[in-house]
């Protein structure tokens, strides 16, 4: 779309685990960036979808990749004060 989001970004934005899983199994680029430099993992962290985050990381999502603002997914989780996601990202 115009924001550079792929179907995988959108699946993570709406929390659709089944669609996300299907797209990844079909070869979707798990570390593809949108126009803001955000990967699907960033989107899942913003939205607080713990199950999606775990799946993305288990399938190779880069947790230390930075966006255009030099933030990593951990920064997003901290700004949202999501303790479970913070703990998962730092272990």
Order of alpha helices (4+ residues) and beta strands (2+ residues): alpha-alpha-alpha-alpha-alpha-alpha
